[in-house]
Amino acid sequence: MTNQHDEVLILFMGRSHAHAVTSIQHYTPDAVHIITSSDFRKSYVRRLNDWSKKYGFRKGSVQSVSDLFEPSSINSLLSCVFSVAAHEAELTEGKMETFRWKVGITGGTMHMAAVASMAAGILDALPFYVMKPNKGEAVMPNKHVIEMPNLSALKTVMALNPLDLHKIRDIGEGSIEEYVQQTEIQPWTISALEQSGLIQMHPAEPRFMVTPLGHKVITMLGSGPMFEMLYKTEMDKVMAQQNMDDTERYYHG
């Protein structure tokens, strides 16, 4: 049986395979699965076997479709994703934590990328894209892998009070207890932030750190005019409450 905390990589692949190595080097996953066309299945079975030995991950499955250029291919590709999930479910002890999974949308056709993005949303996984380096430039996994926030991450951040969002952006990292005391955030929200990939928990202490993805999402949503308007509204409420408290103390000591 495998660990429910396993980080699984699902790669949608076409003819080119260089971006797969970049993805593996960047994420160092526990397991890797590949979804591709039946034309490339044989070569990816061999490559996955070689990569698993070289990079030390558990070899997953190679799923393939024979109707890639037919209208039915959308359903076929999604079926491959569900087959990957079923494969992992059979091996996993406990509930699968698919929010730890990553889905590569780089390879294959444009509609494969669309299905890969859809699959990431269904699994609550993180979609990512590997950029092609400029001519003559070496591949740098930390530079060329672009992570895209999933719907869960966006919804989690949008549900936060603007003042709390501003504070978590400013804190960056710190004690969970202190952060909960200083904000309106409930303890269960911390778990939602972690599952969305926005924060990372310290393995041994009750502390958290905002992840690079968290910084991107918070900055993106926190820099728009709507956020500024909501932030000002919440600040006005706080100031009004403080004025009322000051008035109460003035009259009643």
Secondary structure as UniProt FT lines:
FT   TURN            4..5
FT   STRAND          8..12
FT   HELIX           18..27
FT   STRAND          31..37
FT   TURN            38..40
FT   HELIX           41..55
FT   STRAND          58..65
FT   TURN            68..69
FT   TURN            71..72
FT   HELIX           73..91
FT   HELIX           98..100
FT   STRAND          102..104
FT   HELIX           110..123
FT   STRAND          126..130
FT   TURN            135..136
FT   HELIX           141..144
FT   STRAND          145..147
FT   HELIX           151..158
FT   HELIX           162..171
FT   STRAND          173..175
FT   HELIX           176..182
FT   HELIX           187..195
FT   TURN            196..197
FT   STRAND          199..201
FT   STRAND          207..210
FT   HELIX           212..222
FT   HELIX           225..252
//
